[in-house]
């Protein structure tokens, strides 16, 4: 085992190689189902050993003392350590599955169901040879706290999620939001120490972690944050929990369930409310439970019930109902259609506008999100707007604030900072930002389509006909000169008579 400290680049290569070991028998879309549990298993085993050595040193070599549960964050039952499974050469999948279930039982409060439901004993997909190769690969490095900082391991973990997203383009949006977009939203939400953060469609937990990173970058105490998330997909929700542990986050609750049908967090008989809500719910979700919402017991149909063919504004209303007053704020990614579709959605937008909680609409460039060419937007809501912002909405057209990539566009740091400055300043910027009154929006039939409000200045710098002819003549003369020079050189070398 390599005992030196691992840098981020090495760790990314280490995890990427694990994915390629699985390639062939396992579809790229399923890599995460197997790699993340192994990564977490190796991590907690190495941390257990580190804690054991520290307790052994403190006690002067007292083995019984060093084995006491209070010295270990997680209990690893006898025979269920990484090294125990590494010694197995036949029925390796069965040994892994046994170790996972026993660790979950021994740590039910924190780790129940954490390893997911992958079929480790399916030898047609996972032969003993393949699992041995995978385990040996993971055994190369020590993943204890002194060898890998929690934040570095977490960043590599997110890199691997992105790696899967690259390989499974169409499915990527289910569990991965580009980090640049998340970073922008984290700045907008601006979480403070001691506040509560909630993501009702948390995926792998990246947005929740960004709020924590935001505090760390500002040298503020992130440990006082109260973190909550809900995610319908079993595999993704377990990854979110692992992700929290791998980042060293302790005060969090991630619940697996359908948020729109069965919200998980309550205060008495009412929905719990939160200071910060940040989310990228699935775009235009169908059959989401509109019928049940007609008599929603939690009162989330405050502005109306959307069609069962599209849940975009149902998610928004759930978040509105979950906002703490007066400091609550929301940043949510939506498809552009949610800004201007008519019918039920138009009526819902009208009610939300009349509540004066819509603070900003930010249009992003196209092809930023995996699996869709749509130019998505960020809707920002605030329970109580600040002073002069009352009765107004800021529209930002950031569609050209991207770097065009071969397969995907990106927001660079300078783009993120620029967009955030426009949001923070809350004033008009030619071609990019417009502060609009609610009256103007209501006159536009509550349409939030950004081009209605942010007008692009058209520059009339076209040359006249005579100027164009002169430019053409100059270009023709240059071509003739170049041609003559080339002919002279070819004649000099005897290549042209």
HUSUL-V680545 format. One record per helix or strand of 2 or more residues. SS is the DSSP state (2 for helix, 1 for strand). FROM is the first residue (numbers start at 1). TO is the last residue. Records with the same first field share a line. If there is no record, write none. Layout:
SS->FROM-TO + FROM-TO
//
This chain:
2->8-22 + 28-58 + 63-66 + 69-71 + 82-86 + 92-106 + 108-111 + 128-138 + 150-167 + 169-174 + 179-189 + 206-217 + 222-224 + 234-246 + 290-293 + 312-321 + 336-339 + 344-354 + 387-389 + 413-425 + 438-443 + 450-452 + 465-492
1->196-199 + 226-231 + 252-256 + 266-267 + 270-271 + 276-279 + 329-334 + 358-364 + 377-382 + 392-398 + 433-437
//
